[in-house]
Structures are given as C-alpha cells and as structure tokens.
Amino acid sequence: MLVGLIIAIHIIVCAFLIIVVLLQHGQSADIAAAFGGAGSQTAFGTRTAGNILTKATTYAAILFMVTSITLSVFASRRAHSTGSVLEGAHPAPAKQAPAKK
C-alpha cells in the first residue's frame, strides 16, 4: 500500500519535473548565442534571482531524489526478506527424446 503511494507520487513528480524544465527559458537561448554571439560572454550566464519555475524545479528535484531513495530502500528490504527471486520457481519439465525405431 505504502509502496504504491510512493510510486504514484514518484510518477507525478517525474511528469511535473519534465514539464517545468521544458518551460524554462535557458541562459542565452537566442540564435546569436548558437553562433558565438555577444549573448554568451560568460560560461553559465548571469546570476539572476530565481523565479517560480526555478524554485519549482528545485523542490521537484529534491522530492524526486527522496522518492527514488525511498523506493530503492523498500526494494532492497524486500529482496533481503524473501531471499532469492527464483525461490518459488518450478523447474521446467524435462523433454523426452523421441523413441527410436
């Protein structure tokens, strides 16, 4: 039950993070920057105050990392508690050779 809830939150955060990152305007994203224009004088652009999209990206990335770590901890605990993945598997029936005439 709890794992299903965390998986649902993780999927929603993934979709939200993709949308927020794609909506952001990149540093020096004009056509002149592509050809070495004056817009790309610094390596990472100027430092500006973060707007709502950059803050949303930060919080979504933190939530994405927390849910990822939580899901990996649950998966590792489940693997240790049950032992082997093949523990309950039944062997395939042996094939018999055709009779010689």
URVEN-V211239 format. One record per residue. SS is DSSP state (helix for helix, strand for strand, loop for the rest). Layout:
ss
SS
SS
//
This chain:
ss
loop
helix
helix
helix
helix
helix
helix
helix
helix
helix
helix
helix
helix
helix
helix
helix
helix
helix
helix
helix
helix
helix
helix
loop
loop
loop
loop
loop
loop
loop
helix
helix
helix
helix
loop
loop
loop
helix
helix
helix
loop
loop
loop
loop
loop
loop
loop
loop
loop
loop
loop
helix
helix
helix
helix
helix
helix
helix
helix
helix
helix
helix
helix
helix
helix
helix
helix
helix
helix
helix
helix
helix
helix
helix
helix
helix
helix
helix
helix
helix
helix
helix
loop
loop
loop
loop
loop
loop
loop
loop
loop
loop
loop
loop
loop
loop
loop
loop
loop
loop
loop
//
